[in-house]
Amino acid sequence: MILAVICLVATPGYLFLTAQDKSADLQPLPHYYVLATIAFAAWALGVSTELGSIVKLDAVEVGLILGGSVLLIPLIDGLLARLKI
């Protein structure tokens, strides 16, 4: 659980750090940091049965979170990019 929290915090930090070497037009939009963190959390739940049990989610709930993330994150990203947010 501690490693999952560390990685969850590190995800936007790593994205920000690696973006500093890129030109402004190649840097991630602000909402990417939030979406990347959500995507990591969903992925971590999907690959770790122990993490799911720690947060008291059964396999069906974890599957729904993972599947919902796969469908909704690109949709939200596209909408926010189109709105230039």
C-alpha positions in Angstrom: 0.0 0.0 0.0 2.8 2.4 0.8 4.5 1.7 -2.5 1.2 2.3 -4.3 0.8 5.7 -2.6 4.4 6.7 -3.4 3.9 5.8 -7.1 0.5 7.6 -7.1 2.2 10.8 -6.0 5.2 10.2 -8.2 3.2 9.8 -11.4 2.3 13.5 -11.9 5.7 14.5 -10.6 7.5 12.3 -13.1 5.2 13.7 -15.9 6.0 17.2 -14.9 9.7 16.6 -14.6 10.0 14.9 -18.0 7.9 17.7 -19.6 10.5 20.3 -18.6 12.8 19.1 -21.4 10.2 19.6 -24.1 9.2 22.7 -25.9 6.0 24.4 -24.7 3.9 22.9 -27.6 4.9 19.4 -26.6 4.3 19.7 -22.9 1.3 18.0 -21.4 -1.9 20.0 -20.9 -2.7 20.6 -17.2 -5.5 18.0 -17.2 -3.0 15.3 -18.2 -1.6 15.3 -14.7 -4.9 14.5 -13.2 -5.8 11.9 -15.8 -2.4 10.2 -15.6 -2.8 9.9 -11.8 -6.3 8.4 -12.2 -5.1 6.0 -14.9 -2.3 4.9 -12.6 -4.6 4.2 -9.7 -7.0 2.2 -11.9 -4.1 0.2 -13.4 -2.6 -0.5 -10.0 -6.0 -1.8 -8.7 -6.3 -3.9 -11.9 -2.9 -5.6 -11.5 -2.8 -6.0 -7.8 -5.4 -8.1 -6.0 -3.8 -7.2 -2.7 -4.4 -3.5 -3.3 -8.0 -4.1 -4.2 -8.6 -6.0 -1.0 -6.8 -3.3 1.1 -9.3 -0.7 -0.2 -12.1 -3.3 0.3 -13.1 -3.7 -3.4 -14.0 -7.1 -4.8 -12.9 -8.3 -8.3 -16.1 -7.1 -10.0 -15.7 -3.6 -8.6 -12.0 -3.5 -9.6 -12.9 -4.7 -13.0 -15.6 -2.0 -13.3 -13.1 0.7 -12.2 -10.5 -0.5 -14.7 -12.9 -0.9 -17.5 -14.6 2.5 -16.8 -11.2 4.1 -16.7 -10.2 2.7 -20.1 -13.4 4.1 -21.6 -13.8 7.4 -19.7 -10.2 8.7 -19.5 -9.8 9.1 -23.3 -13.3 10.6 -23.6 -12.6 13.1 -20.8 -9.1 13.9 -22.3 -10.7 14.5 -25.7 -13.4 16.7 -24.3 -11.0 18.8 -22.2 -8.6 19.1 -25.1 -11.3 20.3 -27.4 -12.5 22.8 -24.8 -8.8 23.9 -24.5 -8.9 23.4 -20.7 
